[in-house]
């Protein structure tokens, strides 16, 4: 019984990690494709 619970917890952790990796990769690809023209860093200057 204890081994079954431990296996289920390990499988849940692996599935959650895989989900985070996949969604993170898709988010990065989306940002690179659709918002490549928007500068990430904008310089701010004070008026003279």
PyMOL commands that set and color helices and strands:
alter all, ss='L'
color gray80, all
select helices_A, chain A and resi 2-34
alter helices_A, ss='H'
color red, helices_A
deselect
rebuild
show_as cartoon
